[in-house]
Amino acid sequence: MSLLPRSILALAVVLALVVPAAAQQKLNAPAKSVPTTDMDEVTSKAPYHPGLGELMTAFVQPRHIKLGLAGAAGNWAYAAYELGELRETFDDVGKLILKHGKLAIPEAIASTVAQPMDALDTAIKAKDSAAFTKAYADLTAACNACHQSGDHPMIVIQVPTGSGTAFPDQDFSPPK
């Protein structure tokens, strides 16, 4: 074997031994640019109590939208699921927020949205698009009536427009 191929072979062996050891040493080295922090210093000790607006915007409104889009698409299984989730969410809101201004929240929920949600349940079980459309419009009107009585008439909920643009990553069509 000539001198050049032996030199290349020797270099390859040295690199095979040195490079992995250097890479492993670098992996085990502590990061220099990331400061460490004691988590007790950054975690708040105060409990989080969301207000009515946060609960409505973060939990109720998306369920209302998804229920409407699922019903409009005739996806009755998903509409039933969202109706159940919406009921649970309203129950939670009524337990977390007892009063908002002069409005008794559990009573307001019971007197405004319970009947339209029962009508939605009937329409979904019957797979009746016309009944669903009416009951959903009644639910939406009930939401707005509650906003009016709670001194928030500027909050106006409507039947979703479009085909799910609020949730562009979700298909509301029934599974095939």
Secondary structure, DSSP 4 states (H G I P E B T S, - for coil): --HHHHHHHHHHHHHHHHHHHHHHHHHHSPPSSS----HHHHS--SPP---HHHHIIIIIHHHHHHHHHHHHTT-HHHHHHHHHHHHHHHHHHHHH-SEETTEEHHHHHHHHTHHHHHHHHHHHHHT-HHHHHHHHHHHHHHHHHHHHHTT-TT-------SSSTTSTT---SPP-
